[in-house]
């Protein structure tokens, strides 16, 4: 009888392992993805103040991309990207703002160092191309890289007619940062 129980226990254990393998569990969380999602962002802000008015300028380039697990230290990803420029002007209690934005269907990011201590990359989005890095890791809950970036006239929308009509200077050099950070998975 004892031999039969051990054999039955072994069979049940073997059946459980087979079910787990067939269902794709492989000993891990069945809800775990085979990819890692990253948030990509370039962002810069500046201000221009006179006794009559306060102006704020914003420039951002952002999107999300996926990388297969295990994450390769070097590679190329393609993903949609949004570019925005925004200007706000305050005169007393009166506030005016305007924004120009554009979506790039397929930006190309060639990276080196993802998953390590330092990240470098080249981004190509339509006619805009920039090489940045190396950027170091930030002490966060999720892996994140960051470094300096300048939003200058070469970034799209600098000559947008709506922005220019509101007094936007297309030659502004806005100091900012770039960030690439892993996103946390959302529960089902």
C-alpha positions in Angstrom: 0.0 0.0 0.0 2.8 2.5 0.8 4.4 1.8 -2.6 1.1 2.5 -4.3 0.7 5.9 -2.5 4.2 6.9 -3.4 3.6 5.9 -7.0 0.3 7.7 -7.1 1.9 10.8 -5.5 4.7 10.7 -8.1 2.1 10.3 -10.9 0.1 13.3 -9.7 3.3 15.3 -9.4 4.4 14.3 -12.9 0.9 15.2 -14.2 1.0 18.6 -12.5 4.4 19.3 -14.1 3.1 18.2 -17.5 0.0 20.5 -17.2 2.2 23.4 -16.2 4.6 22.9 -19.2 1.8 22.4 -21.7 0.0 25.5 -20.4 3.2 27.6 -20.8 3.8 28.0 -17.1 7.3 26.6 -17.1 7.5 27.1 -13.4 6.9 30.9 -13.6 3.8 33.1 -13.2 1.5 32.2 -16.1 0.5 35.9 -16.4 4.2 37.0 -16.9 4.9 38.4 -20.3 7.7 37.4 -22.7 8.5 41.1 -23.2 9.5 44.1 -21.2 7.9 47.5 -21.9 9.9 50.7 -21.7 8.8 54.3 -21.6 11.0 56.6 -23.7 10.9 60.4 -23.1 12.8 63.5 -24.0 11.5 66.6 -22.1 12.7 70.2 -21.7 11.2 73.3 -20.1 12.2 76.9 -20.0 10.8 80.3 -19.0 11.1 83.8 -20.2 10.0 86.6 -17.9 9.6 90.3 -18.3 7.8 92.9 -16.1 4.8 92.6 -18.5 4.5 88.8 -18.9 5.7 85.3 -18.1 6.2 82.8 -20.9 6.8 79.1 -20.4 8.1 76.8 -23.2 7.8 73.0 -23.2 9.2 70.5 -25.6 8.7 66.7 -25.4 9.3 63.6 -27.5 7.8 60.4 -26.0 6.6 56.8 -26.7 6.7 53.2 -25.5 8.6 50.3 -26.9 8.8 46.6 -26.2 11.9 44.4 -25.9 11.8 40.6 -25.9 13.0 38.8 -22.7 15.8 38.2 -22.0 16.6 41.9 -22.7 19.5 42.2 -25.2 22.1 44.8 -24.2 22.2 46.0 -27.8 19.5 46.2 -30.4 17.1 48.2 -32.5 13.4 48.8 -31.8 10.7 50.5 -33.8 7.8 52.2 -32.1 5.3 55.1 -32.5 6.4 58.4 -31.1 4.7 61.7 -30.2 6.4 65.1 -30.5 4.9 68.1 -28.7 5.8 71.8 -28.3 3.8 74.0 -26.0 3.9 77.7 -25.1 2.0 79.5 -22.4 2.0 83.2 -21.8 0.6 85.0 -18.7 -0.2 88.7 -18.5 -1.8 89.5 -15.2 -4.7 87.2 -14.9 -4.9 86.6 -18.6 -3.4 83.3 -19.8 -2.9 82.2 -23.4 -1.5 78.8 -24.5 -0.9 77.0 -27.7 0.5 73.6 -28.6 1.7 71.8 -31.7 2.0 68.1 -31.8 2.8 65.4 -34.3 2.8 61.6 -34.2 5.5 59.6 -35.9 4.2 56.2 -36.9 7.6 54.5 -36.8 10.7 55.9 -34.9 13.8 53.8 -34.8 15.9 53.5 -31.7 19.3 51.8 -31.8 20.5 51.2 -28.2 23.6 49.9 -26.4 23.8 49.1 -22.7 20.1 48.4 -21.9 20.0 46.3 -18.7 23.5 47.5 -17.7 24.8 50.5 -15.8 24.9 52.9 -18.7 22.7 53.4 -21.8 23.5 55.1 -25.2 21.2 55.4 -28.1 20.5 57.0 -31.5 16.9 58.0 -32.2 15.6 58.5 -35.7 12.1 60.0 -36.0 11.2 61.3 -39.5 13.8 63.9 -40.3 15.0 64.2 -36.7 17.9 62.2 -35.5 19.8 62.5 -32.2 22.5 60.4 -30.5 22.5 60.6 -26.7 24.3 59.0 -23.8 25.8 57.5 -22.0 23.2 58.0 -19.4 23.4 56.4 -16.0 20.9 54.5 -14.0 18.6 56.2 -11.5 17.9 54.7 -8.1 14.2 53.8 -8.6 11.9 50.9 -8.1 12.2 50.0 -11.8 15.2 50.2 -14.0 15.6 53.8 -15.4 18.3 55.6 -17.3 18.6 59.3 -17.7 20.9 62.0 -19.2 20.9 65.6 -20.5 19.1 66.6 -23.8 18.6 69.9 -25.6 15.4 70.7 -27.5 16.7 72.9 -30.2 15.6 74.1 -33.7 16.3 70.6 -35.1 13.6 69.0 -33.1 10.4 68.9 -35.2 7.7 71.7 -34.9 10.2 74.5 -34.1 8.8 76.4 -37.1 5.1 75.5 -36.5 3.1 78.5 -37.9 0.6 78.4 -34.9 3.5 78.6 -32.4 5.2 81.3 -34.4 2.0 83.4 -34.5 2.0 83.4 -30.7 5.6 84.6 -30.5 7.5 81.3 -30.2 11.2 81.7 -31.0 12.2 78.7 -33.2 15.9 79.1 -32.2 15.3 78.4 -28.5 17.6 75.9 -26.9 15.6 74.3 -24.1 17.7 72.3 -21.6 16.1 69.1 -20.5 16.6 65.4 -19.9 16.0 62.1 -21.6 14.7 59.0 -19.8 14.2 55.4 -20.7 12.5 53.5 -17.9 11.0 50.1 -17.6 7.2 50.2 -17.0 5.6 48.1 -14.4 3.2 45.5 -15.7 -0.5 46.2 -15.1 -2.5 43.5 -13.3 -5.2 41.8 -15.3 
